[in-house]
Amino acid sequence: MIDETTVDVVVVGAGISGLAVADQLTAAGVSVVVLEARQRPGGRLLTAAPCFDLGATWFWDGEHRVARMVERLGLATFDQHLDGDTMYEDANGVRRLAGNLIDAPAHRFAGGAAELANHLAAVLPDGCVRLGCAVEGVEDDGNHLTVTASDRRWRTQHVVLALAPSLAVTSIRLPTETPADLLRVAATTPVWMGQIAKIIAVYDEPFWRADGLAGAGISRVGPMQEIHDMAGPHGQPAALFGFAPAMHLGAQPEAQIREQLRRLFGAAAAQPDQLLIQDWSAERHTVPQQTASSRATSSADYSLYGHALYQRPALNGRLHWSSTETATRHPGHIEGALDAAHRVSTSILHAIE
């Protein structure tokens, strides 16, 4: 027999957007369950010990929702290192360019961005977040929605899809009443970071700073297209990180990466104490794997971010979209994920008044 529970709202996905929806709704007395396929909260907020961000890294001035949450949760932050010159490479070789040409003033989380999700999950009511609970389908009987995950069912008034829209429509059986135009838009909305590998090289010391470099790099050769300083406060722990299209990583990515670091930052850069590679395109709970296997990035239509169809709930106001891709402001940022969460929670609270 399948166990069935009744709850006001089911949130699919315990990334920062889904957790923020649950936080705002439970504070208003609404019963919520958050169903997360992974064995951890956070989604694309992923930190390797002690503080190396494999997903989201920064937030910026003017992103007030993140700033307020940081203050509320008592998290320590520090400013991104900016001082120094930029290394640039193209087919003609490597050059040093005056000043930091790619970094802007930004803030980092002292314990890593995953702290934001972990602390927010910890303040939710006991049992609110269910890990290792992959949602299989949503049914609509005209009065309620029913969410199925493994051998459990949740009967609810509202469902929030707090994961990348393309993943939602390819991994979850949605009701046949879901509008076809909405499904088409969702299926073709690119997953933020979905075709990117994030690479972190860890060192004993931030030696590039002593050489007057910012740790900033721009490359037309690759595999990393851009590189940044990822050292912690006061330069410790020391690290550089970069972004590479996953399709550009060959059979021996570590050798490629070490050689590129050597070209840009010298012999010491080619010998990191640790090399971390997070290929987001291979994350089945982030990216539809048929999309990842195609490695097709040239057709990605980022103008679909914040599409009008995401701004109003479907299925008579009961199916909501909350991820950074659905935000009209700061899409792709943590702030965008929180902005989408505010839109969704406000809509639900108005509906149940």
Helices and strands as residue ranges (DSSP letters): E 3-12, H 16-27, E 32-35, E 47-48, E 52-53, E 58-59, H 64-73, E 77-79, E 85-90, E 93-97, E 107-109, H 114-122, E 129-130, E 137-140, E 145-149, E 152-161, H 165-171, H 180-188, E 196-203, H 207-210, E 213-219, E 226-229, G 233-235, E 238-245, G 246-248, H 253-265, G 267-270, E 274-279, G 280-282, H 289-294, G 302-304, H 308-311, E 319-321, G 324-326, H 334-351
